[in-house]
Amino acid sequence: MNDVLVSSLVNAGLLLLLGAALYAAPSPLLNPRTVPFGVRVPPERAEDPRVDAERRRYRAPVLWATVVGTVAATGLGALLDSVAAGVVTGLVLCAVAAVLWLRAHRALSEAKERGDWYAGLRQGAVADTSLRTDPVRLPWAWSVPSFVVIAVTAVIGAFAYPGLPDTLAMPERSGDGTRYHEVATTFWTAFSMVFGQILGTAALLALVAAMLRSRADLDASRPAASSARHRRFLALTSRALLAISAVVDLMLLGLSGMLWTDNRSTPVLFTVVGVPALVTLGIVVLLAVRVGPGGERLPEGADSENTGMVQRDDDRHWRAGGTVYTNGDDPAVLVPRRVGMGWTLNLGNPRALIGSVAVLVLVLGAAALATLGLLG
């Protein structure tokens, strides 16, 4: 395939995908409906005209920035035969979206304060202690495919290792496309993808275990129903994450095969990387559409439970447009995100800071060992 065409397609594809994600960012598909732009509002204000207006003010510039940036980066990518233009344009697009998001966050915060949106409402927060005493169990059966793929990769590598040449061609993505550099064949370089499988699967299992013990953001008006829904949400999400782990391990199996056979075919590389990436994207989209953030789109049942309370206005604990949570009085380490799906760290909790430092040291250490192995 022509390198210029590949660079243009990569630039256009990445920017269009990024632009679509940024355009959809304020959608209830990706955020709890009662925290538009990271601002907590009462349920009856979730579709307030001011909220819709801020979404339009955010989306129109993002759309135009995506179109202009994609055209410019695609042209520059073809002219320079490089994906660097797409990377730089993507960073600029993210910066534009961040500025627009913060503007909308500030505007809604001011509108909520001026209009006194919580006047006359009973605010509250609820907790289900059974989520700690009887938590959702980690679905170990869903991790079996990952272990099988890792074992298959290791066995194939063990048979291939004695016949490998003195050097291996390691692929890397640079500003002007995929390039290969020769490294000495050692145990560490030959089985680098296997180590990646092991570390990645272990990290994801640890993440799922932590997620199952994280604090739930239950609906104060329907605590029992939302607790049951949260359990279903955890079960579905943990299975989806373990399925993604197996898909990523399959990708690393394919990359290992290319490494051991010295296959440098661009179409094969795109298939090995692209197909798992599309499958992973499909799982994430399915979660967003069918499950929603915190399981909002899962059915609750037809009971008439209603405590008459609304979720407590806790904006004071959220910073940076609702993306950073800092609450020293909250013992939780992981809390549901306000922006996007998933969880975020409570940076006001010392245990979260210690854990973050430990993970950072582990990642840097693994990167250093990998670099030394490649150089050696």
CORURHU-V154367 format. One record per residue. N is the residue number from 1. SS is DSSP state (~ for helix, > for strand, _ for the rest). D_LAST is the distance of its C-alpha to the last C-alpha in whole Angstrom. Layout:
BEGIN
n->{N & N}
ss->{SS & SS}
d_last->{D_LAST & D_LAST}
END
This chain:
BEGIN
n->{1 & 2 & 3 & 4 & 5 & 6 & 7 & 8 & 9 & 10 & 11 & 12 & 13 & 14 & 15 & 16 & 17 & 18 & 19 & 20 & 21 & 22 & 23 & 24 & 25 & 26 & 27 & 28 & 29 & 30 & 31 & 32 & 33 & 34 & 35 & 36 & 37 & 38 & 39 & 40 & 41 & 42 & 43 & 44 & 45 & 46 & 47 & 48 & 49 & 50 & 51 & 52 & 53 & 54 & 55 & 56 & 57 & 58 & 59 & 60 & 61 & 62 & 63 & 64 & 65 & 66 & 67 & 68 & 69 & 70 & 71 & 72 & 73 & 74 & 75 & 76 & 77 & 78 & 79 & 80 & 81 & 82 & 83 & 84 & 85 & 86 & 87 & 88 & 89 & 90 & 91 & 92 & 93 & 94 & 95 & 96 & 97 & 98 & 99 & 100 & 101 & 102 & 103 & 104 & 105 & 106 & 107 & 108 & 109 & 110 & 111 & 112 & 113 & 114 & 115 & 116 & 117 & 118 & 119 & 120 & 121 & 122 & 123 & 124 & 125 & 126 & 127 & 128 & 129 & 130 & 131 & 132 & 133 & 134 & 135 & 136 & 137 & 138 & 139 & 140 & 141 & 142 & 143 & 144 & 145 & 146 & 147 & 148 & 149 & 150 & 151 & 152 & 153 & 154 & 155 & 156 & 157 & 158 & 159 & 160 & 161 & 162 & 163 & 164 & 165 & 166 & 167 & 168 & 169 & 170 & 171 & 172 & 173 & 174 & 175 & 176 & 177 & 178 & 179 & 180 & 181 & 182 & 183 & 184 & 185 & 186 & 187 & 188 & 189 & 190 & 191 & 192 & 193 & 194 & 195 & 196 & 197 & 198 & 199 & 200 & 201 & 202 & 203 & 204 & 205 & 206 & 207 & 208 & 209 & 210 & 211 & 212 & 213 & 214 & 215 & 216 & 217 & 218 & 219 & 220 & 221 & 222 & 223 & 224 & 225 & 226 & 227 & 228 & 229 & 230 & 231 & 232 & 233 & 234 & 235 & 236 & 237 & 238 & 239 & 240 & 241 & 242 & 243 & 244 & 245 & 246 & 247 & 248 & 249 & 250 & 251 & 252 & 253 & 254 & 255 & 256 & 257 & 258 & 259 & 260 & 261 & 262 & 263 & 264 & 265 & 266 & 267 & 268 & 269 & 270 & 271 & 272 & 273 & 274 & 275 & 276 & 277 & 278 & 279 & 280 & 281 & 282 & 283 & 284 & 285 & 286 & 287 & 288 & 289 & 290 & 291 & 292 & 293 & 294 & 295 & 296 & 297 & 298 & 299 & 300 & 301 & 302 & 303 & 304 & 305 & 306 & 307 & 308 & 309 & 310 & 311 & 312 & 313 & 314 & 315 & 316 & 317 & 318 & 319 & 320 & 321 & 322 & 323 & 324 & 325 & 326 & 327 & 328 & 329 & 330 & 331 & 332 & 333 & 334 & 335 & 336 & 337 & 338 & 339 & 340 & 341 & 342 & 343 & 344 & 345 & 346 & 347 & 348 & 349 & 350 & 351 & 352 & 353 & 354 & 355 & 356 & 357 & 358 & 359 & 360 & 361 & 362 & 363 & 364 & 365 & 366 & 367 & 368 & 369 & 370 & 371 & 372 & 373 & 374 & 375 & 376}
ss->{_ & _ & ~ & ~ & ~ & ~ & ~ & ~ & ~ & ~ & ~ & ~ & ~ & ~ & ~ & ~ & ~ & ~ & ~ & ~ & ~ & ~ & ~ & ~ & _ & _ & _ & _ & _ & _ & _ & _ & _ & _ & _ & ~ & ~ & ~ & _ & _ & _ & _ & ~ & ~ & ~ & _ & _ & _ & ~ & ~ & ~ & ~ & ~ & ~ & ~ & ~ & ~ & ~ & ~ & ~ & ~ & ~ & ~ & ~ & ~ & ~ & ~ & ~ & ~ & ~ & ~ & ~ & ~ & ~ & ~ & ~ & ~ & ~ & ~ & ~ & _ & _ & _ & ~ & ~ & ~ & ~ & ~ & ~ & ~ & ~ & ~ & ~ & ~ & ~ & ~ & ~ & ~ & ~ & ~ & ~ & ~ & ~ & ~ & ~ & ~ & ~ & ~ & ~ & ~ & ~ & ~ & ~ & ~ & ~ & _ & _ & _ & _ & _ & _ & > & > & > & _ & _ & _ & _ & _ & ~ & ~ & ~ & ~ & _ & _ & _ & _ & _ & _ & ~ & ~ & ~ & ~ & ~ & ~ & ~ & ~ & ~ & ~ & ~ & ~ & ~ & ~ & ~ & ~ & ~ & ~ & ~ & ~ & ~ & ~ & _ & _ & _ & _ & _ & > & > & > & > & > & > & > & > & _ & _ & > & > & > & > & > & > & > & > & _ & _ & ~ & ~ & ~ & ~ & _ & ~ & ~ & ~ & ~ & ~ & ~ & ~ & ~ & ~ & ~ & ~ & ~ & ~ & ~ & ~ & ~ & ~ & ~ & ~ & ~ & ~ & _ & _ & _ & _ & _ & _ & _ & _ & _ & _ & ~ & ~ & ~ & ~ & ~ & ~ & ~ & ~ & ~ & ~ & ~ & ~ & ~ & ~ & ~ & ~ & ~ & ~ & ~ & ~ & ~ & ~ & ~ & ~ & ~ & ~ & ~ & ~ & ~ & ~ & ~ & ~ & ~ & ~ & ~ & ~ & ~ & ~ & ~ & _ & _ & _ & _ & ~ & ~ & ~ & ~ & ~ & ~ & ~ & ~ & ~ & ~ & ~ & ~ & ~ & ~ & ~ & ~ & ~ & ~ & ~ & ~ & ~ & ~ & ~ & ~ & ~ & ~ & _ & ~ & ~ & ~ & _ & _ & _ & _ & _ & _ & _ & _ & _ & _ & _ & _ & _ & > & > & > & _ & _ & _ & ~ & ~ & ~ & > & > & _ & _ & _ & _ & > & > & _ & _ & _ & _ & _ & _ & _ & _ & > & > & > & _ & _ & _ & _ & _ & _ & > & > & > & > & _ & _ & _ & ~ & ~ & ~ & ~ & ~ & ~ & ~ & ~ & ~ & ~ & ~ & ~ & ~ & ~ & ~ & ~ & ~ & ~ & ~ & ~ & ~ & ~ & ~ & ~ & ~ & ~ & _}
d_last->{33 & 34 & 31 & 34 & 36 & 33 & 32 & 36 & 36 & 33 & 34 & 37 & 36 & 34 & 37 & 40 & 38 & 37 & 41 & 42 & 41 & 42 & 45 & 45 & 44 & 48 & 49 & 50 & 48 & 45 & 47 & 49 & 53 & 54 & 51 & 51 & 49 & 48 & 51 & 53 & 57 & 59 & 59 & 63 & 61 & 58 & 59 & 61 & 62 & 60 & 57 & 57 & 58 & 55 & 53 & 54 & 54 & 50 & 50 & 51 & 49 & 46 & 47 & 48 & 45 & 43 & 45 & 45 & 41 & 41 & 43 & 41 & 37 & 38 & 40 & 37 & 34 & 36 & 37 & 34 & 32 & 30 & 30 & 29 & 33 & 33 & 31 & 33 & 36 & 35 & 34 & 37 & 39 & 38 & 39 & 42 & 43 & 42 & 45 & 47 & 46 & 47 & 50 & 51 & 50 & 52 & 55 & 55 & 55 & 58 & 60 & 60 & 61 & 64 & 65 & 65 & 63 & 63 & 67 & 69 & 66 & 65 & 61 & 59 & 56 & 56 & 53 & 53 & 52 & 52 & 49 & 48 & 50 & 49 & 46 & 45 & 43 & 40 & 40 & 37 & 39 & 37 & 34 & 34 & 33 & 30 & 29 & 30 & 28 & 25 & 26 & 27 & 23 & 22 & 24 & 24 & 20 & 21 & 23 & 21 & 17 & 19 & 20 & 17 & 16 & 13 & 11 & 12 & 14 & 14 & 17 & 18 & 21 & 22 & 25 & 26 & 25 & 22 & 20 & 17 & 13 & 11 & 8 & 7 & 9 & 8 & 11 & 10 & 9 & 12 & 14 & 13 & 17 & 18 & 17 & 18 & 22 & 22 & 21 & 23 & 26 & 26 & 27 & 29 & 31 & 31 & 32 & 35 & 36 & 36 & 38 & 41 & 42 & 42 & 45 & 47 & 49 & 52 & 55 & 58 & 61 & 60 & 58 & 58 & 58 & 55 & 53 & 54 & 52 & 49 & 49 & 49 & 46 & 44 & 44 & 43 & 41 & 39 & 39 & 38 & 35 & 34 & 35 & 32 & 30 & 30 & 30 & 27 & 26 & 27 & 26 & 22 & 23 & 24 & 21 & 19 & 22 & 21 & 17 & 18 & 21 & 20 & 23 & 23 & 26 & 27 & 30 & 28 & 26 & 29 & 30 & 27 & 27 & 30 & 32 & 31 & 31 & 35 & 35 & 34 & 36 & 39 & 39 & 39 & 42 & 44 & 43 & 44 & 47 & 48 & 47 & 47 & 46 & 46 & 48 & 51 & 52 & 52 & 56 & 57 & 61 & 64 & 65 & 67 & 65 & 65 & 65 & 66 & 63 & 60 & 57 & 57 & 56 & 52 & 51 & 51 & 48 & 46 & 44 & 43 & 45 & 45 & 41 & 41 & 42 & 43 & 46 & 46 & 49 & 47 & 45 & 43 & 39 & 39 & 42 & 43 & 42 & 45 & 43 & 41 & 41 & 39 & 39 & 38 & 37 & 40 & 39 & 42 & 41 & 38 & 37 & 36 & 34 & 32 & 31 & 30 & 28 & 26 & 25 & 24 & 22 & 21 & 20 & 18 & 16 & 15 & 14 & 12 & 10 & 10 & 8 & 6 & 5 & 5 & 4 & 0}
END
